[in-house]
Amino acid sequence: MKEMKYDVVVVGAGIAGPIVARNVAKSGYSVLLIDKKPAIGTPKQCAEGISIKVFEKYDIPYDRRFINREIYGAKLYSPSGYELELRYKEASGVILERKVFDKMLAYYAAKAGADVLARTEALDVIRKDGRIAGIKAKHEDETVEIHADVIVAADGVESTIARKAGINTYAPPHEFDSSYEYEMLIEGYDPDLIHLWFGNEVAPRGYVWVFPKDEDRANVGIGINSDNPQTAKYYLDKWLKENNIPAKKILEVNVGVVPVGGFVKELVKDNVLVVGDAARQVNPMHGGGMAEAMEAGTIASKWIVKTLEEENLALLRNYTTEWWETDGERLQKVLKVRKVTEKLSDEDLDLFIQILSGADAEKIAGGDYGEVIRALLKHPKVILSPRRIKLLRELL
């Protein structure tokens, strides 16, 4: 059996894993990044939209090789067809090509000094003298033992390594969404905006999206609560049919499970850290997790470097503390919003989008829920409904 030794082994080359590997390798430590897929980034499980701010914030090149299109805002559609358009003068986001983007993140980690191995599946942790000393993995058809001082579980929703290390990642089925997406040819929608449709009959607990990749090509998908008796595909196909959109030019089909709550409480156990989807570090409202994974990876890598510098594993626990005091606290507030929006009727959604269409779109476009709620609470149809007032005040 082949044996390897590194300061850090990172399991999973999605978003969080390569960020950790790159940052730690930059500090001069030996890092191995592994991924079970033969081609990093494939298949994608993502609508591929992300804020333009992440490139500078997380030191990622703005590389046209993985940017399909710049986006200038969003258009929201209520169940009865009322529209709210939020448009910026400058690009606010981009639609990525995740297959290229993920591979390039791994490339940046390799350029920083990390070793990278695709088609390498983590099978278990190695325990020695009562502590975790590394992982057992399968590379091609060969079993390998990878010994490391620090292990990072960035291996997605079902995280084998977090589970084997004894980190509690359990969340009930209601805290997950099921998603289904076609990359397809579609016309008639402004390609400079992302488009989102809401409604309890349209997408229970979630929404339908059209994220343009070209003038006539887009990711067309849906997310619904995973404990729904119907499938996400059922609702997406129904929406396409009702909107007379022929599903005859489908280039790709992607299916996934998205955590939208159930954040992992203890992100560290001994010398094992959990990041990204494995830690449920995803925005509970829109189900996006790329920026959240970058933030968690950045915090985790900072504490890994300090731990290695001072040879003190106890310092790793500061990752849990810092994440919960910063992004964790923010996401808890977003989760609260999600739980309230689950109680909204289609009539509520119609009214709210009507009201916000007449409000100061510039103020609410930034996603400041406080501004949105205050705008809604001023409207007579909200003021005259004790139920709506109660729901909205739960958010303040």
N, C-alpha and C positions, 0 to 999 in steps of 0.2 A: 504493500500500500504506500502510495506516494504521500510525503509529508511536506508542508510548507509552513513558514513562520513569518508573521507580519505584526506590526504594532496594532493595526486595525483591519478588520475584515467587514466590508459592507455588503449586505445581501439585498440585491434588488437594484436595478439600474433604470428606475422610472425617472422621477424628478428629484425626490429627497436624497436618494442614494448617491447619485453623482455629485450633488452639491456638497454633501458631507465628504465624499472621497476627495474631491478637488481641494476643498478648504484645508483638510488635514494634511494632504500631500504637500500643499504649498508651504506648510510649516515645517517640512523636512522629515516627516514621519513616513514609515513604510505602510502602504495601504493597498489592499486588494479589493476590487469591486467586482462582484460576480452577478450574473443574471442567468436564469434558466432558459431564456429564449435563445434560439440560434441566431436571431437578428434583433439586437436591442431596438426597442421602439415598435416592434411588430408582434401581434396586432395592436392597433390603437384601441383604447376604450375611453373616448373623450370627444367632446364637441369641439375642442381645439381653440377655444377663445380665451384670451388672457389680457389683462391690463397692460398697456404700453409702459407703465411705470416700473415693471419688474426688471427690465433689462439693466437699467442703471442701478437700481437698488441692490440687485444681487450679482452685479458684475458679469452680466451675460452679453456677449456681442449681439448687436442688432443685425443679424445676418439674413439677407434675403433668401438664402438657400432654404430656410425653414419658415419663412413668413409668406403665406399665401396672399394675404390681403390686409390692408389697414382698415379699421372700422371707426366710424365717426359718431357712434351713439347707438340707440336702441329704439325699437318701436314695440309697444305693448298693445295687445288686443284683448278686450274683455269678452266674456261668453256671448254677448249679444252683438259684438262687433264694434264697440266703441274703441277708439284708438288714442294712445298717448305716445307722442314722439319726443324723444330726447336726443337732440342733435348738437354736436360740438363743432367749433370751427377747425379744431385740430384733431388729429387721430387720438382716440382714447384707448384703443385696444387693437389687437391683431388676431387674425385667425392663423394659427400655426399649421405646419405639417408635422404632426407629432412623431411620425416615423423617423423623420430627419432630425427633429429637435432633440428627442431623447438620445439618439445616437451621438449627436454633437455634444450634448452634456457629458456623456461618457468619454468622448474624445477630449474635452477640456480637462476632465479628471486625469486622463492618461498623459496629456501634455504637462500637467502640473506635477507628474511623477508617480501617479497611482498605476498599479497593474490592473488590467481589466480582462476578465474572462467571460465570454458569452457561452451559452450552452453548458452552464455549470449550475446544477440544482442543489441547494442546501437541503440536507436530509434530516440532520439532528445536531444537537450540541454535543460537544465533548466535555465530559466532567473528569476532573482530576483532583484528588484530595479534597473532595466536597465542594469544589468551585468549578465554574464553567471556564474551560481553557481554550475553547475554539469551536469550530464546527466540522461536521462530517459532510462532505458533498460528493456529487457525482459529476465529473467533467468528461464529456464524451461518454465513453463506456468504462471509465476508470474511477474507482473510489479514491478520494483524497481526504487527508486530514489537514485542516488549515488552523494552525494554532495562532491565537491573537490575544493581546492584552485587553482589547475592547472589541465588542461585536455590535454591529448596527443592523437591526431588523427593519429593512425598508422594502419588504417583500410583499406589499399589497394587502388587500382586505383580509385574506385568509392566513396571513403571516405564520408560516411554519416555525420560524425561529423564535418569535415572541411566545408562541404557545409552548414550544419545547423548553424555553427558558423559565417558564412559569409566570409570565406576565399575563395578567387578566385582561384580555381584549374582548370579552363577551359584550354584546349589545343585543337587545331583543329585535326580532324581525321588523318591527315598526320603525326602527331607527335606520333602516336601509331603504333606498329607492332602487327600483329596477329600471334600467334604461335600455332603449332600443333605437338604433340610428341607421339611416341610409345615407351614404354619400351618393348623390344623384344629380341628374340634370333637372333644373327647376327654373322657371322664369316668372316674371311678374312682381318680384320683390326687390326693393331698393338694395343693391349690393353693398352700399356704404354703411348699412345698419344691420345689427342683429335683430331678429324678429321673434317675439315670444307671445304665445297664446295661452290664456288661463281659463279655467272653468272646471267645475266638478264632473261634468260630462266629457270635457275635452281631455283633461289629464288630472285625475284625482291626486291631490296633494302636491302636484308638480306643474309642468308646463310642456308645451310643444315648442321646439325651437327650429329656426332656419338660420344657420350661420354660413354666410356666403364665403366661398373660396375663390370663385370667379364670377363673372357677370351672369352666368347661367348654370353654375355648379355650386352645390352647398351641402353641408351636413344638415340633414333633416331628421330630427330625433325627438324623443320623449322621455321624461322621467316620471314615474308614478310610485306610490308607496308599494313596497315589495310584498306586503301582506294583502294586497288586493286580489279578489277572486279571479279577475281577468288579467291577462298578460299585457305588458307594455306594447308588444307588437300589435295586439288587438286594437288598442286605442290609437296607435300611430296609423295603422292601415285605415281605420275608421275615419280619422281626421283627413287623410289624403283623399279618400273617396268623397267625403262631404264637401271638400274644397275643389273637387274636380281636378285633382293633380294626378296625372297618370304615373304609376310606379313601374315604368317600363324601361327606364334608363338608369338602373342602379349599378354603381361602380364598386360599392363596398357595403358590407353589413357588419355592424358592430353591436355587441351585446355586453352589458355589464351590470354589476351591483355596486351601488354607491352608498357609503356611509353618510348619513345626514344627522348625526347625533351620536350619543354613546361614546364621547371622547374618553380615551384611556386615562385613568386617574394617575396611576404610577407609571411614568414613562421610562423608568430605569429600574432594573433589578441587578444588583451586583455590578457586573461589567457589561451588561447588555442594555442597549437603548432601542426604543421603538419610535419610528418617525413616519410621517406621511399617512397614506391610507391605512396602513397597519395600525396606526395610533388613532384612526378616525379623525385626523386633522383636516377636515373638509368643511366648507361653508354649508351650513344646514339649509339655507334658503335656496341657493341656486345649484348646489351640488358640485361646484368647482373646487378643486383641491390643489391646483398647481402652485399658486402663489402661497397657499398655506404650507405646502410641502417645502417650498424654498425657504420660508421663514423658519419652520421647525428645523430644517437641515442646517441653517445658518446658526441657530442657537445651539443645537446639538454639537456641531463641529467646534464651536468656541470652547465648550466645556470639555470636549474630548482632548483638545490641544492642551488646555490647562491641566487636565488630569495626567497626561503623559509628561508634561514639563515637570510637574511636582511629584510624580509617581504616587498619586493619592487617589484611589478609585472612589473615595467618598465624594469627591468633587463632582462626579457625574450627576449626582442627585440634584445639583443646581440647575440642570437642564429642565427637569420637571418643574421646579419652582419658578424659573424664569418664564417658561412657556405658559404656565397657568396664570401668571401675573400679567402677561401681556396678550398674546394672541388667544390664549385659552379664555381669558375673561371676555375678549371681544366676541369670540365665537359662541360663548354661553349666551350673550345678549341676542345674537342672531338666532340661536336655537329658540329662544323665548318668542321671537317674532314668528318663526316658523310654526310653533305650536298654536299661536293665535290665528295665523292665516289659515290653518287647517279647519278652523271653525267658521270661516266665511262662506256664505251662500253665493250662488251665481249673481243674485240681485245685489249683494254687497259689492262684489267685484265690478259689476257694471257701474254702480254708483261711484265707487272710489276712483275708477279710471276716468269717468266723466268729470269728477271734481278736480282731479289732478291735471287733467288736460287744460283746465281753465286757470290753474295755479301757476306760480312762477317756476317754470320747468327748470331754469338754470339752478335754482336753489335745491330742488329735489334730485337733480340729475346725478349728483355726487353720491347718492345712496345714503344720505343722512336720514335715517328713519325718524328721528325726532322732528325734522322739518316736515316730512311727509305726514306724520300723525297730527301735527299742529294744524297743517293745512286742511286735513280732513275734519278735524274737530270744530272748525269754524262754519261748516256747512249746515244749513237748516235741516236737511234730511238726516244728518247724523245726530244733530242736537236733539231732534224729536224722537230718536230711537234709543231708549235706555240700553238695549242689548248692544248696539254699535258703540255707544259711549263706553260701556263696560269693557268691551273687547279692546278698543283703542287705548283706554287708560291703563290696561294691563301692560302696555308696552312702554309707558313713560316712566 
